Amino acid sequence: MSLRLLATVACAALLAACATQASRTMLPAIAGDPQQHQQQREVALAGLPSWSLAGRIALANGRDGGSGRIEWTQDGPAYQVALSAPVTRQSWRLSGTPDRARLEGLEGGPREGSDAAVLLREATRWEIPVEALASWVRGEHADEGRFGAVEQQFGEDGRLSQLIQGGWRIDYSDWRPVTGTAIELPHRLNAVRAEAKVRLIVDQWQ
């Protein structure tokens, strides 16, 4: 089964879904220094290395584009990312750790490699910075030793609105509190580097 076929089938309908605004919870503006608030967030997130999300993702790389449902489970350094196209019931799954990745659901059988981003690019032509994205989706910077220095900008409400790292620009919006915690997480993000684009809408954080 071709991942590119998976990504393009029902593209128009799913991209339209990604463009639909989810209902938002209005949050008060951050009191105090936004940078300090962000640092406190990242300290709190470091204490929660296991998490999962479910949502919708749209990918583009030049003229190629597509979208589907995404489920991401992170357990410390280990991850499983599943993408599916509901109309065709086709799916693929990426799993691994920082030094090993396995991609299933491709024609010719599973493929493995030492770098998830390289494996995806070679097998599908998609540019998805998997390891860094595991941090970026939660509104925190990735390891600067591996992905370079980070720049951050904050919105009028004091929350992170943009993060730049490793040549990628990530824009955030729709921050919501996580039930039972004092942590807020973004529900919409757009990551862009040259012609590569990743748009994510999170329907549920766990």
C-alpha positions as CSV (number, residue, x, y, z in Angstrom):
1,M,0.0,0.0,0.0
2,S,1.3,3.4,-0.9
3,L,1.6,6.1,1.7
4,R,1.3,8.8,-1.0
5,L,-2.0,7.2,-2.1
6,L,-3.1,7.2,1.6
7,A,-2.2,10.9,1.9
8,T,-4.0,12.1,-1.2
9,V,-7.3,10.1,-1.1
10,A,-10.1,12.3,0.4
11,C,-7.6,15.2,0.6
12,A,-10.1,17.9,-0.1
13,A,-12.6,16.8,2.5
14,L,-10.0,16.3,5.2
15,L,-8.3,19.6,4.5
16,A,-11.6,21.3,4.8
17,A,-12.0,19.6,8.2
18,C,-8.6,20.9,9.2
19,A,-9.7,24.4,8.3
20,T,-12.8,24.2,10.6
21,Q,-12.4,26.0,13.9
22,A,-12.8,23.8,16.9
23,S,-14.7,25.2,19.8
24,R,-12.3,27.1,22.0
25,T,-12.1,27.7,25.7
26,M,-11.4,31.4,26.4
27,L,-8.4,31.7,28.7
28,P,-7.3,34.7,30.7
29,A,-4.1,36.5,29.7
30,I,-0.9,35.3,31.4
31,A,-0.1,37.5,34.5
32,G,3.6,38.3,34.7
33,D,6.5,37.6,32.4
34,P,5.6,35.4,29.3
35,Q,9.1,33.9,29.1
36,Q,9.0,32.9,32.8
37,H,5.6,31.3,32.3
38,Q,6.9,29.3,29.3
39,Q,9.9,28.1,31.3
40,Q,7.6,26.9,34.0
41,R,5.4,25.1,31.5
42,E,8.4,23.3,30.0
43,V,9.6,22.2,33.5
44,A,6.1,20.8,34.2
45,L,6.0,19.1,30.8
46,A,9.4,17.5,31.5
47,G,7.7,15.7,34.4
48,L,5.1,14.3,32.1
49,P,7.1,12.2,29.5
50,S,4.2,9.9,28.6
51,W,1.2,11.4,26.7
52,S,-1.0,10.8,23.7
53,L,-3.0,12.9,21.2
54,A,-5.7,12.3,18.6
55,G,-6.5,14.7,15.8
56,R,-6.2,15.7,12.2
57,I,-3.1,16.3,10.2
58,A,-2.4,17.9,6.8
59,L,0.9,17.6,5.0
60,A,2.4,19.4,2.0
61,N,5.7,19.2,0.2
62,G,5.7,21.5,-2.8
63,R,2.9,20.2,-5.1
64,D,2.3,17.1,-3.1
65,G,-0.3,17.3,-0.3
66,G,-2.7,15.2,1.7
67,S,-4.3,14.7,5.1
68,G,-5.8,12.2,7.5
69,R,-6.4,11.2,11.1
70,I,-3.5,11.0,13.4
71,E,-2.9,9.2,16.7
72,W,0.4,9.8,18.5
73,T,1.5,8.0,21.7
74,Q,4.7,9.0,23.4
75,D,6.2,7.0,26.3
76,G,9.4,8.7,27.2
77,P,11.7,8.4,24.2
78,A,9.6,5.7,22.5
79,Y,6.8,6.6,20.2
80,Q,4.0,5.3,17.9
81,V,2.4,7.5,15.3
82,A,-0.5,6.2,13.3
83,L,-2.1,7.9,10.3
84,S,-5.3,6.8,8.6
85,A,-7.6,7.8,5.8
86,P,-11.1,7.0,7.0
87,V,-12.6,6.8,3.5
88,T,-10.2,4.2,2.2
89,R,-9.4,2.6,5.5
90,Q,-5.8,2.7,4.6
91,S,-3.2,3.4,7.3
92,W,0.4,3.4,8.2
93,R,2.3,3.3,11.5
94,L,5.6,4.7,12.5
95,S,7.2,3.5,15.7
96,G,10.6,3.6,17.4
97,T,13.1,5.4,19.6
98,P,15.5,8.3,18.9
99,D,18.0,5.8,17.3
100,R,15.7,3.3,15.6
101,A,12.5,3.7,13.6
102,R,10.1,1.3,11.8
103,L,7.5,2.3,9.2
104,E,4.7,-0.1,8.4
105,G,1.9,0.0,5.8
106,L,4.1,0.5,2.6
107,E,4.1,-1.5,-0.5
108,G,6.9,-4.1,-0.2
109,G,6.6,-4.4,3.5
110,P,8.0,-2.5,6.6
111,R,11.1,-0.4,6.4
112,E,13.5,0.4,9.2
113,G,16.2,3.0,9.7
114,S,18.2,4.8,12.4
115,D,16.4,8.2,11.8
116,A,12.6,8.5,11.6
117,A,12.7,11.7,9.6
118,V,15.1,10.3,7.0
119,L,13.1,7.1,6.8
120,L,9.9,9.0,6.1
121,R,11.6,11.2,3.5
122,E,13.2,8.3,1.6
123,A,10.0,6.1,1.7
124,T,7.3,8.8,1.2
125,R,9.0,12.1,0.3
126,W,7.3,13.7,3.3
127,E,9.4,16.1,5.5
128,I,8.2,15.3,9.1
129,P,10.7,16.0,11.9
130,V,9.3,13.3,14.1
131,E,11.6,13.6,17.1
132,A,11.5,17.4,17.3
133,L,7.8,17.4,16.6
134,A,7.3,15.3,19.7
135,S,8.3,18.4,21.7
136,W,6.9,21.0,19.4
137,V,3.4,19.6,19.5
138,R,3.3,20.3,23.2
139,G,4.5,23.9,22.8
140,E,8.1,23.4,23.9
141,H,11.4,23.5,22.2
142,A,13.3,20.4,21.2
143,D,16.8,19.5,22.3
144,E,19.0,22.4,21.3
145,G,22.1,20.1,21.1
146,R,20.4,18.2,18.3
147,F,18.1,20.7,16.7
148,G,19.8,24.0,17.3
149,A,19.1,27.3,19.1
150,V,15.4,28.3,19.6
151,E,13.6,31.6,19.1
152,Q,10.3,32.2,20.8
153,Q,7.6,34.8,20.3
154,F,4.5,35.4,22.5
155,G,1.0,36.6,21.7
156,E,-0.9,39.4,23.3
157,D,-2.2,37.0,25.9
158,G,1.3,36.0,27.0
159,R,1.2,32.5,25.5
160,L,3.7,31.0,23.0
161,S,2.6,32.1,19.5
162,Q,5.7,31.1,17.5
163,L,8.7,28.9,17.9
164,I,11.6,28.8,15.4
165,Q,14.2,25.9,15.6
166,G,16.1,23.7,13.2
167,G,14.9,25.8,10.2
168,W,11.3,25.2,11.1
169,R,8.8,27.9,12.1
170,I,5.9,26.6,14.3
171,D,2.9,28.8,14.9
172,Y,0.5,28.0,17.8
173,S,-3.0,28.9,18.6
174,D,-6.1,27.6,20.4
175,W,-4.5,27.0,23.8
176,R,-6.6,25.0,26.3
177,P,-6.2,23.7,29.8
178,V,-5.6,20.0,30.4
179,T,-8.3,18.7,32.7
180,G,-7.1,18.0,36.2
181,T,-3.8,19.8,35.7
182,A,-2.4,23.4,35.7
183,I,-0.9,22.8,32.2
184,E,-2.2,24.4,29.0
185,L,-1.5,22.8,25.6
186,P,-2.0,24.0,22.0
187,H,-4.7,22.5,19.9
188,R,-3.6,24.0,16.6
189,L,-0.1,24.3,15.1
190,N,1.4,25.0,11.7
191,A,5.0,24.0,11.1
192,V,6.7,25.3,8.0
193,R,10.2,24.9,6.5
194,A,10.6,26.0,2.8
195,E,8.0,23.9,0.9
196,A,7.4,21.4,3.7
197,K,4.3,22.1,5.8
198,V,2.7,20.2,8.7
199,R,-0.7,21.4,9.9
200,L,-2.1,19.7,13.0
201,I,-5.4,20.1,14.9
202,V,-5.6,18.2,18.1
203,D,-9.0,16.9,19.1
204,Q,-7.9,15.2,22.3
205,W,-4.9,15.3,24.6
206,Q,-4.3,12.6,27.1
